[in-house]
Amino acid sequence: MDDWRQVELDGATITGLLVGHVEQAVAYGSRGDRPLAVLLDASGVKKAITPLGSGPVTSACHYSGMYDVVVGRAHPVLTTHEFFGEHLPGCGCHGRIEDSTTEGAVRLWTVCDSDENVLVLTIRADGWLVQGESVDGSQDPGRGLRVVGDVEDVDLWVSPYSFDEMLVSGPLVGGDGRTSLVWRSGAAGWVPHETPRAMDAVTSNGTRHLAGHHDLHPVISGVGPASAPDVDLDPDWPHVTQLDHHLVALQGAAGPQLWSWAEDAWIPEALPPGRLSGGVRAQPWDDEWPGETVEADDRLFVIIDGQIWHRPYRIG
């Protein structure tokens, strides 16, 4: 645990992490009542932006060097931002995106499955989910899936699955009354998505993989080893995050842990104390060759108690 260092965030609270442009780590959340997104490097914060709106950034994705961010939890706004560079003509950078998908949104998520395809998931006041593409507008397949409970308070896990498709997990029910832990969208509407391994709940997700738990033991569903680390999770906060194919961070009964797959076995190490809520593996920023892949150690970033901790991850 000696290698882990905390990023100085000047009072900010981080709610999410993503691997962005050229494999860089981006954290998002808020500082006071203002939204915040920061580009991270080996020294901490490389650059910060303050998107439009008030409240925390609750969802974000990247494409072609730009970032779509959702600001605010209830009745949010969707905006596009850059960290560096000149704006592309017509990109709408640093402005609010309003179209048939975002219109009337009580809740909103954005995900990117490629540099050209930015998907948006909206929940309207009646609780029905609407999928669409950013700027291009709604592709609503009909009233196929709705929220069970309070729309403003619902928590969903939303991730890209393939071109024009996304995975969603949370308290949802199909228009025909069917229930499923995970749903997949597509041209035919929303359909239950079977996970390869039994899961009671999803706690994090990425493109084509899910992480969660079953009987308070971690489960990873997707790429990587067939089984997750055999360890008891914290019953009050059974969080599991898959950083890459062979790295899993989790909230164990004894505290946050990082597990690495090596030589056909899971090897644990302790993380800083607190409540884990996310993590990514990313490449370091290189000032001499920005935007290029560099031959250097990667870095691991985790969120614990709303703060960012990081350490080198040696490659090769």
C-alpha positions in Angstrom: 0.0 0.0 0.0 3.1 2.3 0.3 3.0 3.0 -3.5 -0.5 4.6 -3.4 -0.7 8.4 -3.5 -3.7 10.6 -3.1 -4.5 13.2 -5.8 -4.9 16.7 -4.5 -8.4 17.8 -5.6 -8.9 21.1 -3.6 -12.1 20.0 -2.0 -13.7 18.2 -4.9 -15.7 15.0 -4.6 -15.2 12.4 -7.4 -18.1 10.2 -8.5 -16.7 8.5 -11.6 -13.7 7.5 -13.7 -13.2 6.7 -17.3 -10.4 5.9 -19.7 -10.6 8.7 -22.3 -8.6 10.0 -25.2 -5.4 8.1 -26.0 -6.0 5.9 -22.9 -5.8 8.8 -20.4 -7.7 8.7 -17.1 -10.4 11.2 -16.6 -12.2 11.7 -13.2 -15.5 13.6 -12.8 -17.7 14.8 -10.0 -18.1 18.2 -8.3 -16.4 20.9 -6.3 -19.1 22.5 -4.1 -22.2 22.9 -6.3 -20.2 23.2 -9.6 -19.5 20.3 -11.9 -15.9 19.2 -12.5 -13.9 16.9 -14.8 -10.1 16.5 -14.5 -7.5 14.9 -16.8 -5.1 12.8 -14.6 -1.4 12.0 -15.0 1.4 10.6 -12.9 1.7 13.9 -10.9 -2.1 14.3 -10.3 -4.3 16.7 -12.1 -3.1 17.6 -15.6 -6.0 19.9 -16.5 -9.5 20.6 -15.1 -12.7 21.8 -16.8 -15.9 23.2 -15.3 -18.8 22.1 -17.5 -22.0 24.1 -17.9 -24.8 23.6 -15.3 -24.9 23.0 -11.6 -24.4 19.9 -9.5 -22.1 17.0 -10.1 -21.1 15.3 -13.4 -23.0 12.0 -13.2 -22.1 10.4 -16.5 -19.4 11.0 -19.2 -17.9 9.4 -22.3 -15.3 10.3 -24.9 -15.0 10.3 -28.7 -12.5 11.8 -31.1 -10.8 13.7 -28.3 -14.0 15.3 -27.0 -16.1 14.4 -24.0 -19.9 14.4 -23.5 -20.8 15.0 -19.9 -24.1 14.9 -18.0 -24.4 17.5 -15.3 -26.9 17.2 -12.5 -28.7 14.2 -11.2 -32.4 15.2 -11.6 -33.3 17.2 -14.7 -29.7 17.2 -16.0 -28.1 18.9 -19.0 -25.8 17.3 -21.6 -22.8 19.2 -22.8 -19.7 18.6 -25.0 -16.2 19.6 -23.9 -12.5 19.4 -24.8 -9.4 19.5 -22.5 -7.0 20.7 -25.2 -7.0 21.8 -28.8 -9.1 23.9 -31.2 -12.8 23.4 -31.5 -14.0 21.5 -34.6 -16.5 23.5 -36.7 -20.0 22.7 -35.6 -18.9 20.5 -32.7 -21.0 22.4 -30.2 -18.1 22.3 -27.8 -18.7 23.8 -24.3 -22.4 24.2 -25.2 -25.6 22.5 -24.2 -26.9 19.7 -26.4 -30.6 19.7 -26.8 -32.5 17.4 -29.2 -35.4 14.9 -29.2 -33.4 12.5 -27.0 -32.5 14.9 -24.2 -35.9 16.8 -24.3 -37.9 16.3 -21.1 -35.1 14.2 -19.5 -35.6 13.6 -15.7 -32.4 11.4 -15.8 -29.7 11.0 -18.4 -26.7 8.9 -19.2 -24.2 9.0 -22.1 -22.0 6.2 -23.4 -19.7 5.9 -26.4 -19.2 2.7 -28.4 -16.9 4.3 -30.9 -15.4 7.6 -32.0 -18.4 8.2 -34.2 -21.3 6.8 -32.1 -22.4 8.5 -28.9 -25.4 6.9 -27.3 -27.8 8.6 -24.8 -30.2 7.0 -22.4 -33.0 9.1 -21.1 -35.7 8.5 -18.5 -38.8 10.7 -18.8 -41.1 11.6 -16.0 -43.4 8.6 -16.7 -40.4 6.2 -16.0 -40.0 4.8 -19.5 -36.5 4.5 -21.0 -35.6 6.2 -24.3 -32.4 5.4 -26.2 -31.0 7.7 -28.8 -27.8 9.1 -30.4 -26.4 12.4 -29.3 -27.4 15.2 -31.7 -29.1 12.7 -34.1 -32.0 12.3 -31.7 -34.2 9.6 -30.4 -34.3 6.0 -31.6 -37.0 5.0 -29.1 -38.1 1.4 -29.9 -41.3 2.0 -27.9 -42.4 1.5 -24.3 -40.2 -1.5 -23.8 -38.6 -0.8 -20.4 -39.4 1.3 -17.4 -38.1 2.2 -14.0 -39.6 0.6 -10.9 -39.7 3.2 -8.1 -38.8 6.9 -8.0 -37.3 8.1 -11.3 -35.3 10.9 -9.7 -33.6 8.5 -7.2 -33.0 5.5 -9.4 -29.4 4.2 -9.9 -28.7 2.5 -13.2 -25.5 0.9 -14.6 -25.3 1.9 -18.3 -22.6 0.8 -20.8 -22.1 0.3 -24.5 -22.5 -3.3 -25.8 -22.1 -3.0 -29.6 -22.9 -0.6 -32.3 -26.2 1.1 -31.4 -26.7 -1.3 -28.4 -26.2 -0.7 -24.7 -26.5 -2.7 -21.5 -28.6 -1.4 -18.6 -28.9 -2.8 -15.0 -31.1 -1.6 -12.2 -34.7 -1.7 -10.9 -36.4 -2.1 -14.2 -39.3 -4.1 -15.7 -40.2 -4.8 -19.3 -43.4 -3.5 -20.9 -44.7 -7.0 -20.9 -43.9 -7.5 -17.2 -40.7 -9.4 -17.6 -37.9 -8.8 -15.1 -34.1 -9.2 -15.6 -31.0 -8.1 -13.8 -29.5 -6.8 -17.1 -31.2 -5.6 -20.3 -29.8 -5.0 -23.8 -31.2 -2.5 -26.3 -31.3 -2.9 -30.0 -33.4 -2.4 -33.1 -35.9 -4.9 -31.8 -36.3 -3.1 -28.5 -35.2 -4.0 -25.0 -34.5 -7.7 -24.3 -33.2 -9.5 -21.2 -29.5 -10.1 -21.4 -28.2 -13.3 -19.9 -25.0 -13.1 -17.9 -22.6 -16.0 -18.2 -22.4 -16.3 -14.4 -25.1 -15.9 -11.7 -25.2 -12.4 -10.3 -27.4 -10.8 -7.6 -26.4 -7.2 -8.5 -24.2 -5.3 -10.9 -21.8 -2.8 -9.2 -19.7 -1.6 -12.2 -19.6 -2.1 -16.0 -17.6 -1.5 -19.1 -17.8 -2.4 -22.8 -19.0 -6.0 -22.9 -18.2 -6.8 -19.3 -20.0 -6.5 -16.0 -18.8 -6.9 -12.4 -20.9 -7.5 -9.3 -21.6 -10.1 -6.7 -23.5 -13.3 -5.9 -24.0 -14.5 -2.3 -21.6 -11.6 -1.2 -18.8 -13.0 -3.4 -17.4 -11.1 -6.4 -18.4 -12.0 -9.9 -16.9 -10.8 -13.2 -18.9 -11.5 -16.3 -17.0 -11.0 -19.6 -13.4 -11.0 -20.6 -10.7 -12.3 -18.3 -10.3 -15.3 -16.0 -13.3 -17.6 -15.7 -13.7 -16.9 -12.0 -13.3 -13.9 -9.7 -11.3 -13.8 -6.5 -12.7 -16.0 -3.8 -13.2 -13.5 -1.0 -16.0 -12.3 1.2 -17.3 -8.9 0.4 -18.4 -6.2 2.8 -22.1 -6.9 3.3 -22.8 -3.1 3.7 -21.0 -2.1 0.5 -20.2 -5.2 -1.7 -18.6 -3.2 -4.6 -16.6 -4.9 -7.3 -14.8 -3.1 -10.2 -12.9 -4.8 -13.1 -10.0 -2.5 -14.1 -9.0 -4.7 -17.0 -8.9 -8.4 -17.9 -6.6 -9.3 -15.0 -7.2 -6.6 -12.3 -10.2 -6.5 -10.0 -10.7 -3.9 -7.2 -13.3 -4.8 -4.5 -14.6 -3.8 -1.1 -13.7 -6.9 1.0 -15.0 -7.6 4.5 -11.5 -6.4 5.6 -11.5 -3.3 3.5 -10.7 -2.3 -0.1 -8.4 -4.7 -2.0 -6.8 -5.0 -5.5 -6.5 -8.5 -6.9 -4.2 -9.3 -9.8 -4.3 -12.4 -11.9 -0.8 -13.9 -12.4 0.4 -17.4 -13.0 -3.1 -18.9 -12.8 -3.9 -17.4 -9.4 -5.4 -14.2 -7.9 -2.9 -12.3 -5.8 -4.3 -9.6 -3.4 -3.0 -6.3 -2.1 -4.5 -3.9 0.3 -5.8 -0.5 -0.9 -6.1 2.7 1.2 -8.9 2.4 3.8 -12.3 3.7 3.1 -15.2 2.9 0.7 -14.2 1.9 -2.8 -16.5 3.1 -5.7 -14.5 2.7 -8.9 -11.2 2.3 -10.7 -9.4 2.3 -14.1 -6.0 1.3 -15.6 -4.7 4.0 -17.9 -1.5 5.2 -19.7 0.5 8.2 -18.5 0.3 11.5 -20.3 3.5 12.4 -22.1 4.2 16.1 -22.5 6.8 15.6 -25.2 4.6 13.4 -27.3 1.0 14.2 -26.3 -1.5 11.9 -27.8 1.0 9.1 -28.4 1.3 5.7 -26.8 4.4 5.9 -24.5 6.7 3.0 -23.4 6.2 3.6 -19.7 4.5 2.1 -16.8 0.7 2.4 -16.8 -1.1 3.8 -13.8 -4.0 2.5 -11.7 -6.6 5.0 -10.4 -9.2 4.2 -7.8 -12.0 6.2 -6.1 -12.1 5.8 -2.3 -14.4 8.0 -0.2 -14.8 10.3 -3.2 -11.1 10.8 -3.6 -8.6 9.6 -6.2 -5.6 7.4 -5.3 -3.1 6.2 -7.8 0.1 4.1 -8.3 2.3 2.8 -11.1 1.3 -0.4 -12.8 4.4 -2.0 -14.2 4.2 -3.5 -17.7 6.4 -5.7 -19.8 
